[in-house]
Amino acid sequence: MYYRCMPTRKQKLETLFRQHYRQMHQLATMLLHDDAESKDIVHDVFAQLLASPSTDLHEETAAAFLLTCVRNRCLNVIRGRKIQERVQRLYLFDIDTSVIPPDLFREEAKALSEGISLLSPPVCREVVELHFRDGLTFREIALRFGVSETIVYKHLRRALQQLREHLKMRLAR
């Protein structure tokens, strides 16, 4: 007598991966225009499915579910890009290529440092330091504070506005 073994959850996911990878990758590439990032998105979807034993996929709905997961992750990536582009476009200081005398440079650096220490609420100061000093992305800062990337953007916008006002007042003296 021959008993057929039921496939394990991991085997089912491997089968789904083989069946739907190409379609998922095409969708991600169409939305992101980045092959490497598209592959990462598809792999992340399957990694999350593998890590979450409570999610059970049925053959009839698996394709739609997987494509929806890819679309949603791509939209999150696009939204993150837009937030970063807005900050860069609207709030980064203009780079002056002229030579600044060392004394004036020290004075401006001191004014900027003083302005950062005066930022309120304190979370604005932390966001500025984490983003500009430590080089963390909005997503990394958001995860650290347990808030959305939009909240991080708003804190950074408020902080940069306060810094501009402080520098204007300080340099007007």
Phi and psi restraints in degrees (value plus and minus 20) as a CYANA .aco file:
   2 TYR   PHI    -130.3   -90.3
   2 TYR   PSI     106.4   146.4
   3 TYR   PHI    -127.0   -87.0
   3 TYR   PSI     110.1   150.1
   4 ARG   PHI    -110.3   -70.3
   4 ARG   PSI     107.1   147.1
   5 CYS   PHI     -98.7   -58.7
   5 CYS   PSI     119.2   159.2
   6 MET   PHI     -94.4   -54.4
   6 MET   PSI     117.3   157.3
   7 PRO   PHI     -86.4   -46.4
   7 PRO   PSI     124.6   164.6
   8 THR   PHI     -94.4   -54.4
   8 THR   PSI     147.3   187.3
   9 ARG   PHI     -79.8   -39.8
   9 ARG   PSI     -61.0   -21.0
  10 LYS   PHI     -82.7   -42.7
  10 LYS   PSI     -60.5   -20.5
  11 GLN   PHI     -86.2   -46.2
  11 GLN   PSI     -59.0   -19.0
  12 LYS   PHI     -81.8   -41.8
  12 LYS   PSI     -63.3   -23.3
  13 LEU   PHI     -85.9   -45.9
  13 LEU   PSI     -57.7   -17.7
  14 GLU   PHI     -82.4   -42.4
  14 GLU   PSI     -60.1   -20.1
  15 THR   PHI     -84.9   -44.9
  15 THR   PSI     -65.6   -25.6
  16 LEU   PHI     -81.0   -41.0
  16 LEU   PSI     -59.6   -19.6
  17 PHE   PHI     -79.6   -39.6
  17 PHE   PSI     -68.5   -28.5
  18 ARG   PHI     -83.7   -43.7
  18 ARG   PSI     -59.2   -19.2
  19 GLN   PHI     -91.9   -51.9
  19 GLN   PSI     -57.5   -17.5
  20 HIS   PHI    -134.5   -94.5
  20 HIS   PSI     -22.9    17.1
  21 TYR   PHI     -76.0   -36.0
  21 TYR   PSI     -70.5   -30.5
  22 ARG   PHI     -78.9   -38.9
  22 ARG   PSI     -66.1   -26.1
  23 GLN   PHI     -85.6   -45.6
  23 GLN   PSI     -60.4   -20.4
  24 MET   PHI     -86.1   -46.1
  24 MET   PSI     -62.6   -22.6
  25 HIS   PHI     -85.2   -45.2
  25 HIS   PSI     -60.9   -20.9
  26 GLN   PHI     -82.1   -42.1
  26 GLN   PSI     -62.5   -22.5
  27 LEU   PHI     -82.9   -42.9
  27 LEU   PSI     -66.9   -26.9
  28 ALA   PHI     -82.6   -42.6
  28 ALA   PSI     -61.6   -21.6
  29 THR   PHI     -86.0   -46.0
  29 THR   PSI     -58.8   -18.8
  30 MET   PHI     -84.4   -44.4
  30 MET   PSI     -56.2   -16.2
  31 LEU   PHI    -102.3   -62.3
  31 LEU   PSI     -57.0   -17.0
  32 LEU   PHI    -120.4   -80.4
  32 LEU   PSI     -42.2    -2.2
  33 HIS   PHI      38.5    78.5
  33 HIS   PSI      15.3    55.3
  34 ASP   PHI    -167.3  -127.3
  34 ASP   PSI      90.3   130.3
  35 ASP   PHI     -83.1   -43.1
  35 ASP   PSI     -66.2   -26.2
  36 ALA   PHI     -84.8   -44.8
  36 ALA   PSI     -63.4   -23.4
  37 GLU   PHI     -86.5   -46.5
  37 GLU   PSI     -54.5   -14.5
  38 SER   PHI     -84.2   -44.2
  38 SER   PSI     -63.7   -23.7
  39 LYS   PHI     -82.4   -42.4
  39 LYS   PSI     -60.8   -20.8
  40 ASP   PHI     -80.7   -40.7
  40 ASP   PSI     -62.1   -22.1
  41 ILE   PHI     -80.5   -40.5
  41 ILE   PSI     -68.8   -28.8
  42 VAL   PHI     -82.5   -42.5
  42 VAL   PSI     -63.6   -23.6
  43 HIS   PHI     -85.5   -45.5
  43 HIS   PSI     -57.1   -17.1
  44 ASP   PHI     -83.7   -43.7
  44 ASP   PSI     -58.7   -18.7
  45 VAL   PHI     -80.2   -40.2
  45 VAL   PSI     -67.0   -27.0
  46 PHE   PHI     -91.1   -51.1
  46 PHE   PSI     -54.7   -14.7
  47 ALA   PHI     -83.4   -43.4
  47 ALA   PSI     -60.5   -20.5
  48 GLN   PHI     -87.5   -47.5
  48 GLN   PSI     -59.6   -19.6
  49 LEU   PHI     -82.9   -42.9
  49 LEU   PSI     -60.4   -20.4
  50 LEU   PHI     -86.6   -46.6
  50 LEU   PSI     -56.1   -16.1
  51 ALA   PHI     -99.4   -59.4
  51 ALA   PSI     -37.8     2.2
  52 SER   PHI    -129.4   -89.4
  52 SER   PSI      75.3   115.3
  53 PRO   PHI     -88.2   -48.2
  53 PRO   PSI     -34.6     5.4
  54 SER   PHI     -98.8   -58.8
  54 SER   PSI     -37.7     2.3
  55 THR   PHI    -105.3   -65.3
  55 THR   PSI      98.0   138.0
  56 ASP   PHI    -138.1   -98.1
  56 ASP   PSI     102.3   142.3
  57 LEU   PHI    -117.5   -77.5
  57 LEU   PSI     117.2   157.2
  58 HIS   PHI    -121.6   -81.6
  58 HIS   PSI     125.8   165.8
  59 GLU   PHI     -77.5   -37.5
  59 GLU   PSI     -54.1   -14.1
  60 GLU   PHI     -89.1   -49.1
  60 GLU   PSI     -52.8   -12.8
  61 THR   PHI    -131.2   -91.2
  61 THR   PSI     -20.8    19.2
  62 ALA   PHI     -80.6   -40.6
  62 ALA   PSI     -65.6   -25.6
  63 ALA   PHI     -81.7   -41.7
  63 ALA   PSI     -67.6   -27.6
  64 ALA   PHI     -83.3   -43.3
  64 ALA   PSI     -61.9   -21.9
  65 PHE   PHI     -82.5   -42.5
  65 PHE   PSI     -67.1   -27.1
  66 LEU   PHI     -85.0   -45.0
  66 LEU   PSI     -62.1   -22.1
  67 LEU   PHI     -86.5   -46.5
  67 LEU   PSI     -56.3   -16.3
  68 THR   PHI     -85.6   -45.6
  68 THR   PSI     -61.3   -21.3
  69 CYS   PHI     -80.1   -40.1
  69 CYS   PSI     -64.8   -24.8
  70 VAL   PHI     -83.9   -43.9
  70 VAL   PSI     -66.0   -26.0
  71 ARG   PHI     -79.0   -39.0
  71 ARG   PSI     -65.3   -25.3
  72 ASN   PHI     -84.5   -44.5
  72 ASN   PSI     -61.2   -21.2
  73 ARG   PHI     -85.8   -45.8
  73 ARG   PSI     -58.4   -18.4
  74 CYS   PHI     -84.6   -44.6
  74 CYS   PSI     -62.4   -22.4
  75 LEU   PHI     -82.9   -42.9
  75 LEU   PSI     -57.0   -17.0
  76 ASN   PHI     -83.3   -43.3
  76 ASN   PSI     -61.9   -21.9
  77 VAL   PHI     -84.1   -44.1
  77 VAL   PSI     -64.1   -24.1
  78 ILE   PHI     -83.2   -43.2
  78 ILE   PSI     -62.3   -22.3
  79 ARG   PHI     -82.4   -42.4
  79 ARG   PSI     -61.6   -21.6
  80 GLY   PHI     -81.6   -41.6
  80 GLY   PSI     -59.6   -19.6
  81 ARG   PHI     -83.4   -43.4
  81 ARG   PSI     -62.6   -22.6
  82 LYS   PHI     -83.6   -43.6
  82 LYS   PSI     -60.0   -20.0
  83 ILE   PHI     -83.5   -43.5
  83 ILE   PSI     -66.1   -26.1
  84 GLN   PHI     -84.0   -44.0
  84 GLN   PSI     -60.1   -20.1
  85 GLU   PHI     -84.0   -44.0
  85 GLU   PSI     -60.1   -20.1
  86 ARG   PHI     -82.4   -42.4
  86 ARG   PSI     -63.3   -23.3
  87 VAL   PHI     -84.4   -44.4
  87 VAL   PSI     -65.8   -25.8
  88 GLN   PHI     -82.9   -42.9
  88 GLN   PSI     -62.0   -22.0
  89 ARG   PHI     -92.2   -52.2
  89 ARG   PSI     -61.0   -21.0
  90 LEU   PHI    -113.7   -73.7
  90 LEU   PSI     -50.5   -10.5
  91 TYR   PHI    -142.8  -102.8
  91 TYR   PSI     -20.4    19.6
  92 LEU   PHI    -100.1   -60.1
  92 LEU   PSI     123.2   163.2
  93 PHE   PHI     -89.1   -49.1
  93 PHE   PSI     122.7   162.7
  94 ASP   PHI     -86.9   -46.9
  94 ASP   PSI     120.9   160.9
  95 ILE   PHI    -110.2   -70.2
  95 ILE   PSI     101.2   141.2
  96 ASP   PHI    -117.6   -77.6
  96 ASP   PSI     104.1   144.1
  97 THR   PHI    -107.2   -67.2
  97 THR   PSI     -22.2    17.8
  98 SER   PHI     -94.3   -54.3
  98 SER   PSI     138.4   178.4
  99 VAL   PHI    -101.2   -61.2
  99 VAL   PSI     107.3   147.3
 100 ILE   PHI    -120.6   -80.6
 100 ILE   PSI     109.4   149.4
 101 PRO   PHI     -79.2   -39.2
 101 PRO   PSI     122.1   162.1
 102 PRO   PHI     -73.8   -33.8
 102 PRO   PSI     -58.9   -18.9
 103 ASP   PHI     -84.3   -44.3
 103 ASP   PSI     -63.5   -23.5
 104 LEU   PHI     -86.2   -46.2
 104 LEU   PSI     -60.2   -20.2
 105 PHE   PHI     -81.0   -41.0
 105 PHE   PSI     -65.7   -25.7
 106 ARG   PHI     -80.5   -40.5
 106 ARG   PSI     -61.2   -21.2
 107 GLU   PHI     -84.0   -44.0
 107 GLU   PSI     -63.9   -23.9
 108 GLU   PHI     -86.8   -46.8
 108 GLU   PSI     -60.9   -20.9
 109 ALA   PHI     -83.5   -43.5
 109 ALA   PSI     -59.9   -19.9
 110 LYS   PHI     -84.4   -44.4
 110 LYS   PSI     -63.5   -23.5
 111 ALA   PHI     -83.1   -43.1
 111 ALA   PSI     -61.2   -21.2
 112 LEU   PHI     -86.1   -46.1
 112 LEU   PSI     -64.9   -24.9
 113 SER   PHI     -81.5   -41.5
 113 SER   PSI     -62.6   -22.6
 114 GLU   PHI     -83.2   -43.2
 114 GLU   PSI     -62.2   -22.2
 115 GLY   PHI     -82.5   -42.5
 115 GLY   PSI     -59.9   -19.9
 116 ILE   PHI     -84.8   -44.8
 116 ILE   PSI     -60.2   -20.2
 117 SER   PHI     -87.8   -47.8
 117 SER   PSI     -41.6    -1.6
 118 LEU   PHI    -112.8   -72.8
 118 LEU   PSI     -23.1    16.9
 119 LEU   PHI     -80.3   -40.3
 119 LEU   PSI     118.7   158.7
 120 SER   PHI    -156.9  -116.9
 120 SER   PSI     123.2   163.2
 121 PRO   PHI     -89.5   -49.5
 121 PRO   PSI     142.8   182.8
 122 PRO   PHI     -75.5   -35.5
 122 PRO   PSI     -46.0    -6.0
 123 VAL   PHI     -84.0   -44.0
 123 VAL   PSI     -49.3    -9.3
 124 CYS   PHI     -82.7   -42.7
 124 CYS   PSI     -63.7   -23.7
 125 ARG   PHI     -82.0   -42.0
 125 ARG   PSI     -64.0   -24.0
 126 GLU   PHI     -82.7   -42.7
 126 GLU   PSI     -61.3   -21.3
 127 VAL   PHI     -83.6   -43.6
 127 VAL   PSI     -63.9   -23.9
 128 VAL   PHI     -80.5   -40.5
 128 VAL   PSI     -67.4   -27.4
 129 GLU   PHI     -84.8   -44.8
 129 GLU   PSI     -64.2   -24.2
 130 LEU   PHI     -85.0   -45.0
 130 LEU   PSI     -58.3   -18.3
 131 HIS   PHI     -98.5   -58.5
 131 HIS   PSI     -69.6   -29.6
 132 PHE   PHI    -107.9   -67.9
 132 PHE   PSI     -58.5   -18.5
 133 ARG   PHI    -101.8   -61.8
 133 ARG   PSI     -67.7   -27.7
 134 ASP   PHI    -112.3   -72.3
 134 ASP   PSI     -31.8     8.2
 135 GLY   PHI      54.5    94.5
 135 GLY   PSI       2.7    42.7
 136 LEU   PHI     -96.6   -56.6
 136 LEU   PSI     128.5   168.5
 137 THR   PHI    -101.1   -61.1
 137 THR   PSI     148.2   188.2
 138 PHE   PHI     -79.5   -39.5
 138 PHE   PSI     -60.2   -20.2
 139 ARG   PHI     -82.1   -42.1
 139 ARG   PSI     -65.4   -25.4
 140 GLU   PHI     -83.7   -43.7
 140 GLU   PSI     -61.1   -21.1
 141 ILE   PHI     -86.7   -46.7
 141 ILE   PSI     -62.4   -22.4
 142 ALA   PHI     -80.4   -40.4
 142 ALA   PSI     -62.7   -22.7
 143 LEU   PHI     -84.6   -44.6
 143 LEU   PSI     -59.6   -19.6
 144 ARG   PHI     -82.7   -42.7
 144 ARG   PSI     -60.5   -20.5
 145 PHE   PHI    -111.9   -71.9
 145 PHE   PSI     -31.2     8.8
 146 GLY   PHI      52.5    92.5
 146 GLY   PSI      15.4    55.4
 147 VAL   PHI    -148.8  -108.8
 147 VAL   PSI     157.4   197.4
 148 SER   PHI    -101.9   -61.9
 148 SER   PSI     143.3   183.3
 149 GLU   PHI     -84.6   -44.6
 149 GLU   PSI     -51.2   -11.2
 150 THR   PHI     -83.7   -43.7
 150 THR   PSI     -59.7   -19.7
 151 ILE   PHI     -83.7   -43.7
 151 ILE   PSI     -61.9   -21.9
 152 VAL   PHI     -81.2   -41.2
 152 VAL   PSI     -64.2   -24.2
 153 TYR   PHI     -78.5   -38.5
 153 TYR   PSI     -64.6   -24.6
 154 LYS   PHI     -85.0   -45.0
 154 LYS   PSI     -60.0   -20.0
 155 HIS   PHI     -83.2   -43.2
 155 HIS   PSI     -62.2   -22.2
 156 LEU   PHI     -86.1   -46.1
 156 LEU   PSI     -61.2   -21.2
 157 ARG   PHI     -81.1   -41.1
 157 ARG   PSI     -65.2   -25.2
 158 ARG   PHI     -82.6   -42.6
 158 ARG   PSI     -63.6   -23.6
 159 ALA   PHI     -83.1   -43.1
 159 ALA   PSI     -64.2   -24.2
 160 LEU   PHI     -86.7   -46.7
 160 LEU   PSI     -55.0   -15.0
 161 GLN   PHI     -84.7   -44.7
 161 GLN   PSI     -63.5   -23.5
 162 GLN   PHI     -83.0   -43.0
 162 GLN   PSI     -60.4   -20.4
 163 LEU   PHI     -83.8   -43.8
 163 LEU   PSI     -62.2   -22.2
 164 ARG   PHI     -80.1   -40.1
 164 ARG   PSI     -66.1   -26.1
 165 GLU   PHI     -82.0   -42.0
 165 GLU   PSI     -63.0   -23.0
 166 HIS   PHI     -82.2   -42.2
 166 HIS   PSI     -65.0   -25.0
 167 LEU   PHI     -86.3   -46.3
 167 LEU   PSI     -58.3   -18.3
 168 LYS   PHI     -82.1   -42.1
 168 LYS   PSI     -66.2   -26.2
 169 MET   PHI     -85.3   -45.3
 169 MET   PSI     -62.7   -22.7
 170 ARG   PHI     -86.8   -46.8
 170 ARG   PSI     -62.8   -22.8
 171 LEU   PHI     -98.7   -58.7
 171 LEU   PSI     -37.5     2.5
 172 ALA   PHI     -98.1   -58.1
 172 ALA   PSI     -37.1     2.9
